[in-house]
Structure formats: C-alpha cells, structure tokens
Amino acid sequence: MPIILAVNGIVETYPVKPVGPRNGRAESAGEREHHGRQSSSLDHSALAAQTAYQQQSMERPHVKPAILARDLMSAPVLSLASDSTLLDAWTSMSQRGFHHVPITSMHDTLVGMVSYSDLLHHVPELITATDTRQAARRRLAEIMTLRVISATPVTEVREIARVMLDERIHAVPILDHNRCLVGILTIRDLLQGIANHGPLELWT
C-alpha cells in the first residue's frame, strides 16, 4: 500500500523509490581480494554471531516479524481538534511525553500535525511556564504543518522508514480508507520493532 502525501486537503501518492543494494559501485579485483582477506579473518566471529542469532530466534518462535505498519503502530492515538489552543497541545504533550500530535477536523479526518518544536518555535515562553496567555489564545490551525505524510495499516514498515529518512520526519500518522486516524508510527516504535520483533534481515 502506498505512502500518502496530503497538502491542504489535496491527496497524492508519495513517490516510491526502487529498493536496491546499499552501494551500487562495482568492486575492482583488488578490492574483492582485500575484502576476501578481511572476510576470512572474521569468519570465526561471524559464525559465532550467526549461531547466537539463530539460537535466539529458536528460543522465541512465537514472535513474528514486524512487516506492516499495523504491527508496530501506537494506537489509540492522542489527537486534537484544529481549534484547540497551543496551550492545550503543550499540556497534553508534556503530561504524556509525546513529541507529535495529529490535528483533526470536525469530521475526525487528519488535517495537520503539530510537533513539540513547533510549539516552542511559536511560543518559546512555554518552556518556562511563566506566561501562557499567548499560548492560550492561539489556535493549532495557525501553526500546524499542512504537508502531512501518512500511511495505511498495511503499508510496509520498511517503506515508511525510508520516507521518514528522506523527509527527515519522526512520526507518520496511520489512516484508514476514510482518512480517519487509527494509529501513529514514530521513530520510537521503529526502534522497539527492531529490538523486539526481528528478524534483522528485514532492516538491511
């Protein structure tokens, strides 16, 4: 399933790049020989690591690979309406330890995203909590990011991770076929997936 890019309500498919080898440069004969000598010197360590990994996999046969967004996404998701205030977002994010909040319309469809850094950029006084009058007046609709990249529950995790790297974003909302919010996939979720789900070959 595709990654979706929405800007001001206009939805389009995010361009997918072909997945190729990490290094497309061909090796010379000298390089192959050098790498061959390196490989032979690491054979013992590689064999030990492979044995340990296989043993760990056998000890946890009930753990299945995390391949799709629904396998790793956090749900349910904290979201705020676009007419909520910056202070509402700051309070919710501070209390729950979140760094991103999806913003929804009156019909519960995704219309934007607000991050921790967005709040501090517009109202730096929030960090000191000495004067919250400005944050209590301003609405999230004024500062939210309108260009939102989202995915579906059956989008491959590897594709989402690639887009997050390319776009330098740290969270991707997960939407159903009606573009209603059903989850969110963050960098933290990806790291937990690597640690808990495996196999690691999915990530290479």
Sequence and secondary structure as in RCSB ss.txt:
>XXXX:A:sequence
MPIILAVNGIVETYPVKPVGPRNGRAESAGEREHHGRQSSSLDHSALAAQTAYQQQSMERPHVKPAILARDLMSA
PVLSLASDSTLLDAWTSMSQRGFHHVPITSMHDTLVGMVSYSDLLHHVPELITATDTRQAARRRLAEIMTLRVIS
ATPVTEVREIARVMLDERIHAVPILDHNRCLVGILTIRDLLQGIANHGPLELWT
>XXXX:A:secstr
   EEEETTEEEE        S  S   HHHHHHHHHHHHHHHHHHHHHHHHHHHHHHH TT     BHHHH B 
S   EETTSBHHHHHHHHHHHT SEEEEE TTSBEEEEEEHHHHHHH GGGGTTS  HHHHHSBHHHH B  EEE
B TTSBHHHHHHHHHHHT SEEEEE TTSBEEEEEEHHHHHHHHHHT  GGGG 
